[in-house]
Amino acid sequence: MAISNGNVLIVAGSDSGGGAGIQADIKTVTALGGYAATAITALTAQNTQGVQAVLGIDPEFIRQQMQAVLDDITINAIKTGMLHEAPVIATVAEVLKAYRRHIPIVVDPVMIAQSGDPLLAEEAIADIAEKLLPLATVLTPNLPEAEKLLGREIGDVEAMRAAALELAGRGPQAVLLKGGHLLEGGMVTDVLASRGGVEVFADPRIETRHTHGTGCTLASAIATGLAQDLSVGEAVARARRYLRLALATARPLGKGQGPVNHGHTVRPFF
C-alpha cells in the first residue's frame, strides 16, 4: 500500500531535554515519513529527571502560530499535547473548531509528566472534557488521565473497556485508552473504542525504564498515520508497533528515566 507523506500540525509544549513534547513529536512524525509543523504552547525546563519549570506561551500567540501554519500549509492531521491551563485550551479549541470537519485531530490529554510532575492545572481538567473531547478524532488518555476525566478508578481490562466506551460517548470519534499503568501480569493492554465497537491490543510488556515520551510518541504516530490516509485502526496498530520498537531499542541517556525515542533505529518506519 502506497503511503502519502502527510503533514501534521503539532500543538504542544517543548521539552528542553528532547525526550517528550514537541521534540518527541517531530522525531516521530519524521521517522514515519511525515512532515511536522508546530505551535508551541509552553516551554519547560526539563530533563530525564523531571520538570524543573514551566513557562506558558500567551494564548493569542499560540493562536497566531496555529493560524500561520493552517493558512499556508496543507495540513492533513493535527495533534494536541500539553495545553497547561484553561485559557490555552479555550484558544486551541476555538481554532480547531473551524477545521474539525476535514482535518483529523488527535487529542493527547497531557496532565502528568512521566516523572510525575503536573503539566495541567487541576481546574482545567473540566475544560479538556468540555472543549476538546468533542473535537477529537482520536483521544489517547493513559489510565491516570482517564481516571481524572471520569472521576473514578480503572482497575482492570474490563474496567478499561467500560471507561473507553464512556469516554467515546462524550464526543470523540474514537478513544485509545492506554493500559501501560495497569500492572497486572506481563502484558500491556490498550483498548480502542469507537462507534464501530471495541478492539483490544495486548502485547508482552517490554522491560525498560526508558519510557519518557511514550504518550507523545504514540499520539504523534497515530496522527501521522491519519495524515497518511490510514484508518483509525490501521493508524493505531502501526503506531503501537512503532512505539514498541522504539521502547525495545531505547538506550540510557542522562541520570534519570531516559527517553523512549532516543537512539532507536527506525528511520524511516513503515
Phi, psi and omega in degrees: 000127178287138181242125178287163185298304178084120178253126185241127171265121181255124180245101191196178180269161180266139175249110184297337178278350174082003186267337182223193175060208183308320183295315177295322181298311182298316179300317183294310180301318181294316181298331181269010174087011180263182177240129184254123167250158188222152165230113187272127184264335182199155172253136175239140167271105194212146175215197183289350182260349178147185181260120181268329181198155178230131176240111182285149175266142180303130183305324180295325178287328173298316177303315182296321177299311181298313185292324178300318179290311185294332179283345188243314187257140174287106182266129183260346176197153178235137177235128175254143178235243184292111173237093203279347181208164188304316180297326178292315179301315181297318181293313180297316180299321180298318178292317184297328183304327183285346187240354191296336184283339182231001175232121177296143184236124175257120181253113173260106187281071187297121181235325185223133176291161179303332179284349183099355180286137181289139179237007178217132176298135184305322183287350181267356181299319179297328179291323175301312183296317186282319191260331186258323182304318181292345182265351190279130166286316175224128173257135187235063180282148165273179185298313179300323179292317178296321178297321178291321180292326183264342180075029178205164179280150177236106194256349181204180186294321178297321177292328176296317178303311181297319181293317180297318178295320180295317178296321178297329178286352181263009174135320181297147175291329178209152177230124171257104179269117187270130187255020182300333180279352181275101187268069177234116181074191183259017183248152170248125184242129173244147182239124177254116181243137178208184178297338179277354180127202184237133174238133182250130176249127180223131180217155176301139178295134175270118184281105177202148174264358183265077187240011180295124178095010181298315182295315178299315182297314182294314181297319179292326177294321176296314180300321179296318177299316178296322178296335180263019174071021171283153172289168178302314180298317179294318180296319179294315181298315180292320179298321178294320177297317179298313181296319180296321177293321177297318178296317184293335184249005179296149179232158182299145176206126180078193187261353185240220183277109187292161179284143180294326191257025178257122173084004178281165196257020183270103183203098345273173180244130177224000000 
